[in-house]
Amino acid sequence: MTRELVLGIDFGSSSTIAGVLINDRIELIQDAGDQVIPSIIYVPDRGDAVVGRRAVARQIGEPSNVIRSVKRLLGLDSSSDLVRRYAASTPLPLDVSTSKPMFKMRAGKMAPEQVAAAIISYVRALGEQRFGVRIKRAVMTMSADAPVGYRDAIIRAARIAHLELAELIAEPVAAALALDLHTQNIDRNIVVCDFGGGTFDVSAVAQRGLRFTPIAIGGDHYLGGDDLDDALASAISGAIYKRARYDISTNPGRWTELVLRCESAKRQLSTQSETPLAMKDAYPLEGVRTDLRVSIDRPYAERAWAPIMARVHAVIENLLLKANWTPDDVQLVGLVGGGAMIPIFRQTIASIFPAERIRRADQPELAVAQGATLLTARYREISTGQLPVLVA
């Protein structure tokens, strides 16, 4: 048995999750005790960049030094509408005077690939520290509907991080493994929906025994849980403006804090019908700094999220058209990604497919990384049972 470990990496817009196979068991890498590693990098004016959990706390105090959601820029040209959308949603200045966008940090310019490489390198270092071996190779996932240049961009990022990519697979394919679909030797049509922090990927897959053939892929590279946070923050910001005639989005620090509070509220509303949201000194009212203290119920949030769910619905309808399937042709719908925990997302899926055919992964936010880690078995002398045959 070889001592080499191969990383399985789900590089996401909002978080990165990675694991290795140890004695046929998936071991996920942890950052300060958490398996979900924020895809965030803090670039100080001087000194080394900080990645992951330690960078999160810097978002409010120094938003212009913190880069997040870099995955949304990988492989894009400066002329892309998606680059302009990214630039409008961040306090970070982007240089679009060249063919590829560049972050203009006070410490110097950084390409998106360099930012991604810093995150990947950090994850690799965490793995090496935990398991005590040098890690040289990885199986990574990518969005099914990623831009044309994304594959080359993530390969460059991995090389900068001193990792050889043994395989680059579509996220819904990895998710299918985490759902244990490859353990059932049957014939059926499957739709896998991966609603992550920054992207929504869908795949129509024909399973014939242990052979999985992609029939159609689709998705939206700019649709995910981060957009839910922004939509809820915009709704609250609008209410503040009506009361105090103050636009909180003009203050990068306060806006970032509000978005983070909304992210927390989103998570709470996945299991609760109502949650408090508080923010100190949120806005001025008649010259006095005023705290924000509101109670957010699920219907309020879901009204803010309705346009996003309409986009989710459209993505799936387009996938079915590509596959030439009707909802009745689909025997199983697998839900993965952190967004799978959100009730209105599941309700949207259930408005298309019968509820009894929908299966959510036990740990949906970890599923893609678990699938990628299972696929590292191809590159190690270990026994993990029978892996599926993936037919291009």
Stockholm file with secondary structure:
# STOCKHOLM 1.0

chainA/1-392         MTRELVLGIDFGSSSTIAGVLINDRIELIQDAGDQVIPSIIYVPDRGDAVVGRRAVARQIGEPSNVIRSVKRLLGLDSSSDLVRRYAASTPLPLDVSTSKPMFKMRAGKMAPEQVAAAIISYVRALGEQRFGVRIKRAVMTMSADAPVGYRDAIIRAARIAHLELAELIAEPVAAALALDLHTQNIDRNIVVCDFGGGTFDVSAVAQRGLRFTPIAIGGDHYLGGDDLDDALASAISGAIYKRARYDISTNPGRWTELVLRCESAKRQLSTQSETPLAMKDAYPLEGVRTDLRVSIDRPYAERAWAPIMARVHAVIENLLLKANWTPDDVQLVGLVGGGAMIPIFRQTIASIFPAERIRRADQPELAVAQGATLLTARYREISTGQLPVLVA
#=GR chainA/1-392 SS CCCCEEEEEEECSSEEEEEEEETTEEEECCBTTBSSEECEEECCSSSCCEETHHHHTHHHHCGGGEEECGGGGTTCCTTCHHHHHHHHTCSSCEECSSSSCEEEETTEEECHHHHHHHHHHHHHHHHHHHHCSCEEEEEEEECTTCCTTHHHHHHHHHHHTTCEEEEEEEHHHHHHHHTTGGGCCEEEEEEEEEECSSCEEEEEEEEEETEEEEEEEEEETTCSHHHHHHHHHHHHHHHHHHHHCCCGGGSHHHHHHHHHHHHHHHHHHTTCSEEEEEEEEEEEETTEEEEEEEEEEHHHHHHHHHHHHHHHHHHHHHHHHHHTCCGGGCSEEEEESGGGGCHHHHHHHHTTSCGGGEEECSSGGGHHHHHHHHHGGGGSSCCCSCCCEECC
#=GC SS_cons         CCCCEEEEEEECSSEEEEEEEETTEEEECCBTTBSSEECEEECCSSSCCEETHHHHTHHHHCGGGEEECGGGGTTCCTTCHHHHHHHHTCSSCEECSSSSCEEEETTEEECHHHHHHHHHHHHHHHHHHHHCSCEEEEEEEECTTCCTTHHHHHHHHHHHTTCEEEEEEEHHHHHHHHTTGGGCCEEEEEEEEEECSSCEEEEEEEEEETEEEEEEEEEETTCSHHHHHHHHHHHHHHHHHHHHCCCGGGSHHHHHHHHHHHHHHHHHHTTCSEEEEEEEEEEEETTEEEEEEEEEEHHHHHHHHHHHHHHHHHHHHHHHHHHTCCGGGCSEEEEESGGGGCHHHHHHHHTTSCGGGEEECSSGGGHHHHHHHHHGGGGSSCCCSCCCEECC
//
